Amino acid sequence: MAQYAFALALLATLASAACGSQTPASPQQSTAVVFEGARLIVGDESAPIENAAFIVDNGAFSYVGPAGVVQVPEGTTRVNLAGKTVMPAMIDAHGHMGYRRGASFRVENYTRENLIDHLQRQAYHGVAAFMSMGTERDLGMALRDELRANPQPDMALFLTAGRGVAMPNGGPNPPLRESPYPVDTEAEVREAVRAEAAKKIDGYVKIWVDDREGTVAKLPPALYTAAIDEAHKLGLKTATHTQDREDVKAILRAGVDGFVHPPWRLGQEVDEELVALFKERPNVWMMLTLWGTRNQIFGPRPAWIDDPLLRETFNEEDIRLLENPKIPADAAAKWKTGVVPRGLAKLKAAGVRFGLGTDAGATNGAQYFGYGAHMEMASLVEAGMTPAEAITIATRNSAEIVGLKQLGTVATGKSADFIVLDANPLENINNSRKINAVYLRGTAVDRAALRAKWQGARTTE
C-alpha cells in the first residue's frame, strides 16, 4: 500500500502544479499510458494482482496496483487488457552472441547484422536483456557500447562478460574456443582480468574449469583462484563453467560468485558436502541450463514442436532439429525420477538462488534465441519448480544476478519491460508462449515487422 500512496501523492502534486501554471498542459500533451484490467504477475512470487492497472510514462512504471485505486490524469492513453495476463520481461543471463546463424555455427557468422538479429529475436519473445558470457569479439564489444549510448527499439539490452579466461586450446567448444584469453600462468590470468576490466565488461569475468571429459586441459586451482582474486580486487564478480562435482566444491571454496551450469551435468548426485558449501555461501547463484537436454526432458519429439510461436520465427529445418529419434520413448519419465530433479530439490532446500540461462548460441541446437528462455522456464517446472518460482527465476532473480536493478519486476520506478499474454502461465507455464505483445522500455516491440522480416527471408533462402 505504501507504493500506492506514494503514487497518489506524486500524481496529486503533478496535477496541482499543472493547475497553478499559467499555461496548463492540454490532455493531448500527456505522455502517460495506463494499462487496465489484466492479471498482473509482479515477478517476486507474490500473489498476482487481479484486475490490475499500471501507468507507463517516459519508459518507466509510475504506478502499479489495483485498477480504480489511482486517478488517471486527464489525457492519458488507455489500453484495455481485460482477459490478459501481464508478467515482467525475462532476462537470459547466460548465452553466446553472434556465432549461430540458423543451424550454421562458425566464426564467420559473427557479424553486426547477426548480433542485431539475435537481440531482435530476444525482444520478440519477451527477453529484455541477454548476457553474453565470455566469448565476445571486438565487434561485439563495440556494438554493446554503441547500443548502450543509443538504445534501439525492438532489441534486448546487450550485456557481455567479454572474453573470459581458459587454458590454451581449452574452455568452450569450437568455434567459441578462440575467444577467451589462453592462460597458463598466474601473471597471464591477472593481466587478462585487468584487460577485461579496462573494457568495462558487464560485471562478470567468465572462467572455464572443464576438461571436456578428458579432451582438453582444465584450468587448475592456482589459476582460477588468481582470476577470482583479481576480479574481486577490481570490483568484478566471477562466473564459471564447471561440470565436475569436486571441481564445483573447490571453486566454491576459492570464492566464485556463480555457476552457469549445475553440478550434475556428468550424472553426479548432489551430496551433503556440496549442500553444506552452498549453505555457507548464500550469495552464490546457479543456472540450471536445461535447454540443451530438452529431449531427455520432453521426449524424442516434444509436443511443443507444434507450437505456433516456433513457426513465427524459425524455419522448418530449425524445427526438425528439435527432434531426436535416438532418444528412448521413456526418456522423459526416467528423467523426472533422476539426478536433475533430485539435485534441484536438495539445492532449493539449501536456499540456493537460481537464475535463468539458456546457453543460447553455443552447441546442441542453440540457435533458438528467445524461444529457449520460455522452454527453460517450462523445464524448470518439469524439474520440480512451481510456475511462480520459474517466472521469478527468469525475471527478478536473473535481473539481480546481472545487476539490472531497473528490470525483473513490474514495480513503480522500474523500466516498463513486460509481456502481455493471452493465458495465465501460473496455471500452465506453457502459457508464457502465448504472447500477445511485448513492451521494452515502455514501447511496444514491432513484432509484426520482425516476423515479416524473418518469414520473408525464408522465401529467398
HUZI-V958634 format. One record per residue. RES is the residue in one small letter. NEAR is the number of other ideal C-beta (glycine too) atoms within 12 Angstrom. Layout:
BEGIN
RES:NEAR ; RES:NEAR
END
This chain:
BEGIN
m:10 ; a:11 ; q:26 ; y:27 ; a:16 ; f:20 ; a:33 ; l:24 ; a:18 ; l:24 ; l:29 ; a:17 ; t:15 ; l:26 ; a:23 ; s:14 ; a:15 ; a:21 ; c:15 ; g:11 ; s:11 ; q:8 ; t:9 ; p:18 ; a:20 ; s:11 ; p:16 ; q:10 ; q:15 ; s:26 ; t:21 ; a:34 ; v:32 ; v:37 ; f:42 ; e:33 ; g:25 ; a:37 ; r:33 ; l:39 ; i:44 ; v:34 ; g:41 ; d:27 ; e:21 ; s:18 ; a:13 ; p:29 ; i:33 ; e:21 ; n:24 ; a:36 ; a:38 ; f:48 ; i:41 ; v:38 ; d:30 ; n:17 ; g:25 ; a:28 ; f:40 ; s:37 ; y:43 ; v:39 ; g:32 ; p:23 ; a:28 ; g:16 ; v:24 ; v:32 ; q:21 ; v:30 ; p:34 ; e:21 ; g:20 ; t:30 ; t:22 ; r:23 ; v:28 ; n:17 ; l:30 ; a:20 ; g:19 ; k:32 ; t:39 ; v:50 ; m:50 ; p:49 ; a:52 ; m:56 ; i:48 ; d:57 ; a:54 ; h:50 ; g:54 ; h:49 ; m:51 ; g:44 ; y:40 ; r:41 ; r:29 ; g:30 ; a:24 ; s:22 ; f:27 ; r:18 ; v:22 ; e:14 ; n:28 ; y:33 ; t:22 ; r:22 ; e:17 ; n:31 ; l:39 ; i:29 ; d:33 ; h:43 ; l:44 ; q:35 ; r:45 ; q:45 ; a:45 ; y:42 ; h:47 ; g:45 ; v:51 ; a:51 ; a:49 ; f:50 ; m:51 ; s:52 ; m:51 ; g:45 ; t:45 ; e:41 ; r:32 ; d:17 ; l:24 ; g:40 ; m:32 ; a:18 ; l:32 ; r:37 ; d:21 ; e:19 ; l:28 ; r:19 ; a:11 ; n:11 ; p:25 ; q:23 ; p:24 ; d:30 ; m:37 ; a:47 ; l:35 ; f:40 ; l:43 ; t:47 ; a:51 ; g:39 ; r:39 ; g:46 ; v:48 ; a:43 ; m:32 ; p:21 ; n:21 ; g:34 ; g:42 ; p:40 ; n:30 ; p:20 ; p:25 ; l:38 ; r:30 ; e:24 ; s:40 ; p:41 ; y:37 ; p:27 ; v:36 ; d:22 ; t:20 ; e:23 ; a:16 ; e:25 ; v:36 ; r:28 ; e:20 ; a:38 ; v:42 ; r:25 ; a:24 ; e:37 ; a:27 ; a:15 ; k:26 ; k:19 ; i:39 ; d:35 ; g:30 ; y:46 ; v:47 ; k:54 ; i:54 ; w:47 ; v:44 ; d:35 ; d:23 ; r:25 ; e:13 ; g:12 ; t:15 ; v:23 ; a:21 ; k:32 ; l:44 ; p:26 ; p:26 ; a:21 ; l:35 ; y:43 ; t:27 ; a:32 ; a:51 ; i:39 ; d:24 ; e:32 ; a:38 ; h:22 ; k:18 ; l:25 ; g:17 ; l:31 ; k:33 ; t:46 ; a:47 ; t:48 ; h:48 ; t:42 ; q:28 ; d:28 ; r:29 ; e:21 ; d:32 ; v:41 ; k:29 ; a:27 ; i:40 ; l:38 ; r:22 ; a:31 ; g:28 ; v:40 ; d:33 ; g:46 ; f:47 ; v:51 ; h:41 ; p:47 ; p:44 ; w:34 ; r:33 ; l:22 ; g:20 ; q:23 ; e:23 ; v:32 ; d:22 ; e:16 ; e:21 ; l:35 ; v:28 ; a:19 ; l:30 ; f:35 ; k:19 ; e:18 ; r:28 ; p:15 ; n:19 ; v:37 ; w:38 ; m:46 ; m:47 ; l:47 ; t:43 ; l:42 ; w:43 ; g:34 ; t:34 ; r:38 ; n:30 ; q:32 ; i:34 ; f:32 ; g:28 ; p:21 ; r:22 ; p:29 ; a:18 ; w:34 ; i:27 ; d:15 ; d:27 ; p:17 ; l:34 ; l:29 ; r:21 ; e:27 ; t:37 ; f:34 ; n:25 ; e:17 ; e:16 ; d:30 ; i:28 ; r:17 ; l:26 ; l:36 ; e:23 ; n:25 ; p:14 ; k:12 ; i:23 ; p:15 ; a:15 ; d:14 ; a:24 ; a:28 ; a:17 ; k:17 ; w:29 ; k:23 ; t:16 ; g:25 ; v:26 ; v:36 ; p:31 ; r:25 ; g:35 ; l:36 ; a:22 ; k:28 ; l:39 ; k:27 ; a:16 ; a:26 ; g:19 ; v:36 ; r:29 ; f:43 ; g:47 ; l:54 ; g:51 ; t:53 ; d:46 ; a:47 ; g:50 ; a:39 ; t:25 ; n:27 ; g:33 ; a:43 ; q:40 ; y:43 ; f:47 ; g:48 ; y:41 ; g:47 ; a:54 ; h:45 ; m:46 ; e:48 ; m:50 ; a:35 ; s:43 ; l:42 ; v:34 ; e:35 ; a:38 ; g:28 ; m:31 ; t:21 ; p:30 ; a:29 ; e:29 ; a:44 ; i:48 ; t:35 ; i:46 ; a:53 ; t:47 ; r:38 ; n:38 ; s:48 ; a:39 ; e:30 ; i:42 ; v:45 ; g:28 ; l:34 ; k:18 ; q:29 ; l:43 ; g:37 ; t:41 ; v:47 ; a:36 ; t:30 ; g:25 ; k:34 ; s:34 ; a:40 ; d:43 ; f:50 ; i:47 ; v:39 ; l:38 ; d:23 ; a:25 ; n:26 ; p:41 ; l:32 ; e:19 ; n:20 ; i:35 ; n:29 ; n:31 ; s:48 ; r:36 ; k:29 ; i:40 ; n:28 ; a:29 ; v:42 ; y:37 ; l:40 ; r:31 ; g:32 ; t:25 ; a:29 ; v:37 ; d:21 ; r:31 ; a:16 ; a:17 ; l:29 ; r:27 ; a:16 ; k:23 ; w:28 ; q:20 ; g:13 ; a:18 ; r:20 ; t:10 ; t:9 ; e:15
END
